[in-house]
Amino acid sequence: MSAEVLKYTREQVEALEVAPGFAHENLEGWVPELADEEVLRQALEKAFDYRGDVTLTLKSGECVEAYIFNRHTGATLADSFVQYFTPSAPDKRKAGYADIARIEFTGKDRAAGKHWEDWVKNYNDKKAAGVKNIALVPEALD
């Protein structure tokens, strides 16, 4: 196989690796008005994608600070549920969509403002400035 063919193939692959960006929605502090079933479903879908805690107020009056890590969307609200962790309990919990009266996006969104491209630019700037031993170190959570 010639080098020219390899270069062309590599360019094709690199073109495929570039995906359109994702516009991150700022949900911190948002309290959706749960007017109907569809709004509730959409809000819970956003809560699932949210990288912070939410506060769920259940129809029983109980308030739960939670990190939603899974959801199951059934045909009805009674068939749908979210699974979550709370700071006060080591085990995973579950709440039915039909049992949720209010959702508040109360926790800090850990993904807000953190883009791969920004990290790469920062890394390349440090490298160009001669910084040595640049490591992949995650930011502190607080």
N, CA, C and O of each residue as an XYZ file, in Angstrom:
568
protein
N       0.848     -1.174      0.000
C       0.000      0.000      0.000
C       0.891      1.235      0.000
O       1.837      1.302      0.785
N       0.624      2.182     -0.831
C       1.479      3.361     -0.941
C       1.204      4.348      0.192
O       0.140      4.319      0.809
N       2.182      5.225      0.458
C       2.053      6.240      1.508
C       0.937      7.224      1.178
O       0.255      7.730      2.069
N       0.759      7.488     -0.118
C      -0.292      8.421     -0.535
C      -1.668      7.874     -0.178
O      -2.533      8.628      0.268
N      -1.879      6.612     -0.363
C      -3.156      5.996     -0.014
C      -3.361      6.049      1.498
O      -4.465      6.339      1.959
N      -2.313      5.771      2.276
C      -2.419      5.835      3.732
C      -2.761      7.241      4.201
O      -3.592      7.415      5.093
N      -2.126      8.244      3.606
C      -2.399      9.624      3.989
C      -3.852      9.967      3.694
O      -4.525     10.587      4.518
N      -4.327      9.579      2.553
C      -5.713      9.865      2.179
C      -6.672      9.173      3.135
O      -7.663      9.767      3.561
N      -6.388      7.942      3.470
C      -7.231      7.197      4.392
C      -7.203      7.844      5.771
O      -8.247      7.950      6.414
N      -6.050      8.273      6.237
C      -5.918      8.935      7.532
C      -6.739     10.225      7.547
O      -7.412     10.513      8.537
N      -6.695     10.991      6.486
C      -7.478     12.228      6.416
C      -8.968     11.935      6.488
O      -9.727     12.650      7.143
N      -9.371     10.879      5.810
C     -10.787     10.499      5.877
C     -11.180     10.146      7.309
O     -12.231     10.566      7.794
N     -10.345      9.386      7.967
C     -10.627      8.978      9.345
C     -10.678     10.194     10.254
O     -11.590     10.323     11.072
N      -9.702     11.088     10.116
C      -9.695     12.286     10.955
C     -10.926     13.138     10.716
O     -11.466     13.725     11.654
N     -11.375     13.214      9.478
C     -12.594     13.975      9.180
C     -13.801     13.364      9.873
O     -14.691     14.083     10.329
N     -13.834     12.042      9.953
C     -14.948     11.372     10.614
C     -14.903     11.539     12.132
O     -15.942     11.487     12.790
N     -13.705     11.740     12.694
C     -13.568     11.873     14.141
C     -14.036     13.221     14.656
O     -14.295     13.361     15.852
N     -14.148     14.201     13.805
C     -14.593     15.523     14.225
C     -16.113     15.541     14.216
O     -16.746     15.465     13.163
N     -16.680     15.641     15.395
C     -18.135     15.665     15.527
C     -18.573     17.083     15.844
O     -17.816     17.861     16.424
N     -19.798     17.416     15.461
C     -20.292     18.748     15.797
C     -20.350     18.918     17.310
O     -20.580     17.954     18.040
N     -20.144     20.138     17.776
C     -20.146     20.429     19.205
C     -21.515     20.277     19.836
O     -22.538     20.246     19.151
N     -21.512     20.183     21.142
C     -22.743     20.058     21.918
C     -22.902     21.328     22.719
O     -22.020     21.687     23.499
N     -23.998     22.000     22.538
C     -24.269     23.215     23.300
C     -24.771     22.809     24.676
O     -25.863     22.257     24.814
N     -23.963     23.086     25.693
C     -24.303     22.698     27.059
C     -25.316     23.687     27.623
O     -25.074     24.894     27.641
N     -26.421     23.180     28.072
C     -27.483     24.006     28.637
C     -27.205     24.240     30.116
O     -26.963     23.290     30.860
N     -27.238     25.495     30.546
C     -27.009     25.812     31.954
C     -28.310     25.595     32.724
O     -29.265     26.359     32.582
N     -28.330     24.544     33.539
C     -29.536     24.192     34.287
C     -29.432     24.507     35.771
O     -30.415     24.368     36.498
N     -28.253     24.932     36.237
C     -28.091     25.224     37.663
C     -29.145     26.216     38.119
O     -29.292     27.293     37.542
N     -29.886     25.838     39.174
C     -30.909     26.724     39.734
C     -32.265     26.632     39.057
O     -33.225     27.242     39.526
N     -32.366     25.889     37.973
C     -33.624     25.794     37.220
C     -34.641     24.967     37.996
O     -34.323     23.908     38.538
N     -35.870     25.471     38.038
C     -36.995     24.740     38.629
C     -38.094     24.719     37.565
O     -38.840     25.689     37.425
N     -38.196     23.623     36.818
C     -39.192     23.571     35.750
C     -40.617     23.549     36.306
O     -40.886     22.946     37.345
N     -41.499     24.205     35.606
C     -42.920     24.176     35.950
C     -43.483     22.884     35.351
O     -43.614     22.766     34.133
N     -43.810     21.931     36.200
C     -44.255     20.614     35.738
C     -45.746     20.650     35.417
O     -46.572     20.120     36.160
N     -46.070     21.288     34.295
C     -47.455     21.518     33.924
C     -48.166     20.265     33.426
O     -49.371     20.109     33.624
N     -47.423     19.379     32.786
C     -48.049     18.165     32.256
C     -47.039     17.024     32.202
O     -45.870     17.208     32.539
N     -47.481     15.875     31.789
C     -46.661     14.668     31.763
C     -45.436     14.832     30.880
O     -44.350     14.387     31.252
N     -45.583     15.455     29.725
C     -44.459     15.603     28.800
C     -43.369     16.503     29.383
O     -42.182     16.224     29.218
N     -43.766     17.582     30.065
C     -42.784     18.472     30.692
C     -42.032     17.728     31.790
O     -40.820     17.891     31.930
N     -42.743     16.912     32.571
C     -42.100     16.108     33.606
C     -41.085     15.151     32.997
O     -39.964     15.032     33.491
N     -41.471     14.476     31.935
C     -40.554     13.535     31.267
C     -39.305     14.255     30.750
O     -38.186     13.770     30.924
N     -39.503     15.410     30.116
C     -38.362     16.173     29.587
C     -37.451     16.658     30.714
O     -36.228     16.610     30.587
N     -38.037     17.122     31.807
C     -37.244     17.604     32.939
C     -36.441     16.461     33.561
O     -35.283     16.651     33.935
N     -37.039     15.290     33.673
C     -36.320     14.148     34.243
C     -35.230     13.648     33.296
O     -34.200     13.144     33.745
N     -35.450     13.782     32.012
C     -34.397     13.422     31.042
C     -33.209     14.374     31.207
O     -32.057     13.944     31.161
N     -33.492     15.668     31.400
C     -32.415     16.635     31.624
C     -31.734     16.370     32.960
O     -30.517     16.524     33.073
N     -32.505     15.972     33.979
C     -31.929     15.650     35.282
C     -30.991     14.453     35.174
O     -29.972     14.398     35.862
N     -31.331     13.499     34.316
C     -30.467     12.340     34.095
C     -29.140     12.770     33.470
O     -28.087     12.258     33.849
N     -29.177     13.700     32.520
C     -27.969     14.170     31.847
C     -27.175     15.171     32.687
O     -26.000     15.413     32.411
N     -27.799     15.747     33.696
C     -27.182     16.772     34.535
C     -26.051     16.165     35.365
O     -26.204     15.071     35.908
N     -24.940     16.850     35.467
C     -23.808     16.324     36.228
C     -23.703     17.012     37.576
O     -22.637     17.471     37.986
N     -24.819     17.067     38.239
C     -24.889     17.643     39.578
C     -26.103     17.079     40.287
O     -26.848     16.280     39.719
N     -26.301     17.493     41.525
C     -27.443     17.006     42.285
C     -28.705     17.785     41.938
O     -28.659     18.953     41.551
N     -29.812     17.107     42.087
C     -31.126     17.725     41.969
C     -31.865     17.462     43.272
O     -31.533     16.533     44.008
N     -32.864     18.281     43.550
C     -33.721     18.026     44.698
C     -35.084     17.636     44.156
O     -35.725     18.390     43.423
N     -35.509     16.442     44.534
C     -36.823     15.944     44.132
C     -37.773     16.121     45.309
O     -37.473     15.699     46.425
N     -38.910     16.742     45.058
C     -39.962     16.791     46.059
C     -41.005     15.783     45.617
O     -41.584     15.891     44.536
N     -41.231     14.808     46.470
C     -42.199     13.768     46.153
C     -43.593     14.209     46.566
O     -43.745     15.088     47.414
N     -44.587     13.612     45.982
C     -45.979     13.967     46.300
C     -46.309     13.688     47.761
O     -47.271     14.241     48.294
N     -45.527     12.841     48.409
C     -45.706     12.571     49.837
C     -45.217     13.738     50.702
O     -45.490     13.775     51.901
N     -44.486     14.703     50.087
C     -43.926     15.834     50.807
C     -42.447     15.663     51.113
O     -41.783     16.624     51.503
N     -41.921     14.456     50.943
C     -40.507     14.196     51.204
C     -39.640     14.905     50.161
O     -39.947     14.878     48.969
N     -38.554     15.542     50.620
C     -37.572     16.161     49.720
C     -36.319     15.300     49.725
O     -35.833     14.901     50.783
N     -35.802     15.018     48.543
C     -34.654     14.141     48.396
C     -33.600     14.847     47.565
O     -33.845     15.208     46.414
N     -32.414     15.045     48.158
C     -31.275     15.541     47.392
C     -30.668     14.328     46.718
O     -30.320     13.357     47.389
N     -30.536     14.368     45.391
C     -30.186     13.146     44.669
C     -29.287     13.424     43.475
O     -29.324     14.494     42.867
N     -28.476     12.413     43.162
C     -27.750     12.385     41.896
C     -28.392     11.269     41.081
O     -28.278     10.094     41.430
N     -29.063     11.637     39.999
C     -29.776     10.662     39.179
C     -28.784     10.005     38.221
O     -28.134     10.681     37.424
N     -28.676      8.686     38.311
C     -27.711      7.967     37.479
C     -28.374      7.037     36.470
O     -27.695      6.504     35.593
N     -29.679      6.831     36.575
C     -30.369      5.937     35.648
C     -31.834      6.319     35.609
O     -32.360      6.918     36.547
N     -32.485      5.969     34.520
C     -33.933      6.162     34.426
C     -34.498      5.122     33.477
O     -33.820      4.612     32.585
N     -35.755      4.834     33.706
C     -36.495      3.916     32.831
C     -37.771      4.644     32.436
O     -38.573      5.021     33.289
N     -37.948      4.835     31.149
C     -39.157      5.515     30.685
C     -40.103      4.487     30.097
O     -39.834      3.897     29.051
N     -41.209      4.284     30.781
C     -42.231      3.355     30.327
C     -43.315      4.082     29.556
O     -43.201      5.277     29.280
N     -44.357      3.362     29.214
C     -45.466      3.934     28.450
C     -46.244      4.958     29.272
O     -46.787      5.917     28.725
N     -46.295      4.751     30.588
C     -47.021      5.683     31.463
C     -46.082      6.169     32.558
O     -44.988      5.629     32.725
N     -46.507      7.193     33.309
C     -45.704      7.666     34.430
C     -45.566      6.583     35.488
O     -44.526      6.478     36.139
N     -46.605      5.782     35.662
C     -46.564      4.703     36.645
C     -45.534      3.633     36.272
O     -45.026      2.936     37.150
N     -45.225      3.497     34.994
C     -44.247      2.514     34.515
C     -42.831      3.086     34.431
O     -41.905      2.382     34.030
N     -42.657      4.347     34.801
C     -41.373      5.035     34.640
C     -40.775      5.350     36.013
O     -41.501      5.602     36.974
N     -39.420      5.331     36.091
C     -38.767      5.659     37.353
C     -37.358      6.168     37.113
O     -36.772      5.945     36.054
N     -36.824      6.856     38.111
C     -35.420      7.260     38.128
C     -34.737      6.516     39.263
O     -35.354      6.215     40.286
N     -33.450      6.222     39.070
C     -32.637      5.662     40.137
C     -31.623      6.731     40.518
O     -31.111      7.453     39.663
N     -31.339      6.820     41.818
C     -30.482      7.895     42.290
C     -29.702      7.475     43.522
O     -30.022      6.496     44.196
N     -28.658      8.261     43.789
C     -27.884      8.158     45.017
C     -28.150      9.415     45.826
O     -28.397     10.479     45.259
N     -28.103      9.301     47.145
C     -28.207     10.465     48.014
C     -26.957     10.521     48.892
O     -26.327      9.493     49.139
N     -26.598     11.707     49.360
C     -25.431     11.806     50.241
C     -25.643     11.078     51.576
O     -24.673     10.689     52.227
N     -26.891     10.895     51.980
C     -27.168     10.322     53.293
C     -27.332      8.800     53.297
O     -27.444      8.199     54.365
N     -27.349      8.173     52.126
C     -27.546      6.722     52.084
C     -26.555      6.090     51.102
O     -26.369      6.607     50.000
N     -25.921      4.984     51.484
C     -24.923      4.362     50.614
C     -25.526      3.554     49.457
O     -24.828      3.242     48.492
N     -26.790      3.220     49.549
C     -27.393      2.379     48.518
C     -28.163      3.217     47.500
O     -28.527      4.364     47.757
N     -28.399      2.610     46.342
C     -29.159      3.320     45.315
C     -30.642      3.260     45.666
O     -31.122      2.313     46.288
N     -31.350      4.307     45.244
C     -32.774      4.440     45.527
C     -33.526      4.583     44.213
O     -32.932      4.739     43.147
N     -34.848      4.527     44.318
C     -35.689      4.608     43.126
C     -36.926      5.442     43.444
O     -37.493      5.337     44.533
N     -37.344      6.277     42.479
C     -38.576      7.058     42.620
C     -39.349      6.973     41.308
O     -38.779      7.143     40.230
N     -40.626      6.712     41.406
C     -41.474      6.672     40.227
C     -41.771      8.061     39.705
O     -41.926      9.001     40.484
N     -41.849      8.196     38.400
C     -42.187      9.489     37.813
C     -43.507     10.003     38.387
O     -43.645     11.198     38.648
N     -44.466      9.118     38.582
C     -45.789      9.507     39.070
C     -45.730     10.040     40.497
O     -46.664     10.707     40.942
N     -44.649      9.759     41.220
C     -44.514     10.201     42.608
C     -43.799     11.531     42.759
O     -43.675     12.038     43.874
N     -43.325     12.108     41.658
C     -42.518     13.329     41.711
C     -43.393     14.556     41.471
O     -44.072     14.669     40.450
N     -43.357     15.483     42.453
C     -44.156     16.709     42.356
C     -43.331     17.896     41.867
O     -43.870     18.808     41.239
N     -42.006     17.892     42.154
C     -41.165     19.056     41.830
C     -39.726     18.594     41.640
O     -39.261     17.664     42.300
N     -39.031     19.264     40.724
C     -37.612     19.007     40.471
C     -36.894     20.345     40.541
O     -37.325     21.326     39.935
N     -35.800     20.374     41.282
C     -34.970     21.580     41.362
C     -33.529     21.183     41.048
O     -32.998     20.240     41.636
N     -32.916     21.886     40.145
C     -31.518     21.635     39.790
C     -30.659     22.443     40.769
O     -30.202     23.541     40.453
N     -30.451     21.878     41.957
C     -29.849     22.598     43.072
C     -28.342     22.457     43.168
O     -27.681     23.359     43.684
N     -27.781     21.367     42.695
C     -26.341     21.142     42.822
C     -25.551     21.821     41.734
O     -26.083     22.176     40.683
N     -24.264     21.999     42.003
C     -23.359     22.586     41.015
C     -23.201     21.622     39.846
O     -22.984     20.425     40.037
N     -23.313     22.154     38.648
C     -23.122     21.349     37.434
C     -21.629     21.159     37.224
O     -20.926     22.089     36.831
N     -21.148     19.952     37.488
C     -19.712     19.653     37.422
C     -19.158     19.714     36.004
O     -17.943     19.788     35.825
N     -20.020     19.684     34.995
C     -19.545     19.700     33.609
C     -19.603     21.087     32.983
O     -19.085     21.282     31.884
N     -20.210     22.035     33.643
C     -20.389     23.371     33.058
C     -19.043     24.025     32.781
O     -18.177     24.087     33.654
N     -18.879     24.507     31.567
C     -17.680     25.235     31.190
C     -16.446     24.382     30.986
O     -15.353     24.917     30.801
N     -16.593     23.091     31.013
C     -15.441     22.218     30.846
C     -15.530     21.536     29.477
O     -16.325     20.620     29.268
N     -14.716     21.998     28.585
C     -14.732     21.472     27.229
C     -13.360     20.896     26.899
O     -12.328     21.444     27.288
N     -13.368     19.814     26.196
C     -12.125     19.154     25.807
C     -11.220     20.103     25.032
O     -10.009     20.133     25.253
N     -11.800     20.866     24.139
C     -11.009     21.777     23.323
C     -10.275     22.793     24.190
O      -9.130     23.140     23.901
N     -10.931     23.279     25.266
C     -10.293     24.228     26.177
C      -9.109     23.579     26.883
O      -8.064     24.205     27.056
N      -9.275     22.317     27.294
C      -8.194     21.615     27.976
C      -7.010     21.438     27.021
O      -5.863     21.669     27.403
N      -7.286     21.033     25.792
C      -6.222     20.820     24.808
C      -5.486     22.124     24.536
O      -4.258     22.130     24.452
N      -6.217     23.233     24.396
C      -5.580     24.531     24.166
C      -4.673     24.889     25.342
O      -3.537     25.323     25.147
N      -5.176     24.707     26.556
C      -4.392     24.995     27.755
C      -3.126     24.124     27.790
O      -2.037     24.614     28.090
N      -3.280     22.850     27.486
C      -2.149     21.921     27.455
C      -1.109     22.380     26.428
O       0.084     22.441     26.726
N      -1.577     22.702     25.211
C      -0.655     23.126     24.147
C       0.035     24.443     24.491
O       1.208     24.624     24.163
N      -0.672     25.365     25.146
C      -0.072     26.633     25.575
C       1.051     26.381     26.578
O       2.118     26.988     26.489
N       0.803     25.469     27.548
C       1.830     25.141     28.544
C       3.028     24.476     27.876
O       4.177     24.778     28.200
N       2.754     23.577     26.948
C       3.829     22.867     26.255
C       4.675     23.852     25.444
O       5.904     23.772     25.448
N       4.006     24.787     24.744
C       4.714     25.785     23.944
C       5.544     26.719     24.826
O       6.576     27.230     24.392
N       5.095     26.939     26.059
C       5.822     27.804     26.990
C       6.977     27.069     27.667
O       7.716     27.664     28.452
N       7.137     25.771     27.367
C       8.249     25.015     27.909
C       7.974     24.337     29.241
O       8.900     23.840     29.882
N       6.718     24.307     29.667
C       6.380     23.643     30.923
C       6.643     22.148     30.765
O       6.241     21.540     29.773
N       7.319     21.565     31.749
C       7.649     20.134     31.721
C       6.706     19.366     32.638
O       6.056     19.942     33.511
N       6.644     18.068     32.425
C       5.826     17.171     33.259
C       4.356     17.601     33.337
O       3.769     17.650     34.418
N       3.788     17.904     32.200
C       2.370     18.262     32.160
C       1.590     16.965     32.323
O       1.741     16.039     31.525
N       0.767     16.899     33.344
C       0.039     15.665     33.652
C      -1.464     15.849     33.467
O      -1.984     16.964     33.516
N      -2.133     14.745     33.257
C      -3.587     14.749     33.203
C      -4.110     14.638     34.636
O      -4.212     13.540     35.184
N      -4.434     15.766     35.228
C      -4.890     15.795     36.611
C      -6.289     16.375     36.637
O      -6.495     17.487     36.151
N      -7.267     15.653     37.195
C      -8.618     16.195     37.245
C      -8.714     17.343     38.234
O      -7.945     17.418     39.192
N      -9.661     18.233     37.994
C      -9.897     19.334     38.909
C     -10.517     18.814     40.190
O     -11.212     17.798     40.188
N     -10.263     19.513     41.281
C     -10.883     19.157     42.558
C     -12.377     19.436     42.476
O     -12.807     20.391     41.829
N     -13.161     18.594     43.138
C     -14.614     18.754     43.103
C     -15.110     19.815     44.082
O     -16.266     20.226     43.985
N     -14.324     20.250     44.973
C     -14.583     21.349     45.919
C     -13.840     21.171     47.176
O     -13.944     22.003     48.077
